[in-house]
């Protein structure tokens, strides 16, 4: 059994397939039972059977996966105060900002390609135009710089 821990789910499945394992099942390792839509957004955290184990033909390999942003603490939300949403997925960031009373939230492609996030949970926030802890006018536009999971995050410190 090859070791696929730490691999993107898409890469892990390809490695297992190349090694002859055709029955692979991925599950949300957080216990939240989230549906896995975009395999590149998920990283293998555990595998069963474990790496190096002997495996019978036709055995199903189960991979426990999570998103890189799953390790982030919950965003603290206070009315009128900009929360720190860097390293969170775009949907969570937007929800936190709206919960704090800021409704003009704009996403900017961090790779400069002009892409627009269609599925907000597939993008990670690398920067925000309003400093965390600041109290701008509620109708002020807050720009979030984002990239898709698996893309470079520069010096943001975010896992992707």
C-alpha positions, 0 to 999 in steps of 0.5 A: 500500500503506497503512502498517500498521506499529505497528498491532494485527493486527486493525486492520491487517487491517481497514485493508488490507481497506478498501483492497482487500487481501483476501489477508493472511497474518500470521506470527510475526516472532520466528521462534518460529512461534507460532500467532496465536489472538487477533489483538488480542494481536499488533502489526505489526512489518513488512509486505511489500510495504512501505508506499507500494509499488505492488501488483498485484491479488490480491497477498498481503500478509504481516505480521510480527507480535509480542506487546508482551511479546516485547521483555522479557528472560528472567526470572531465576529463583533458588530462594526469591527472587521474580523480577521478572515485571512486563511479562511475560505471565501464563503466563511470570510463573507459570512463573518464580514456580513455578520459584523455588518459589512455587506460590500465584500469584493473578491480579487483574484490573487494571481492577477488573472481576473478570475471570479469565484463562482464556488466561494468554498473553493477559494482561500483568502490571502489578504483583506483591504480593511485591517482586522479590528478596524471599524470602517463605515458599514457601507465601505467596500472590503476587498478580499484577495483570494486564490483557489485551493492548491494555488500559491499563497505567497507570504500570507502564511495560509495553507492551500 
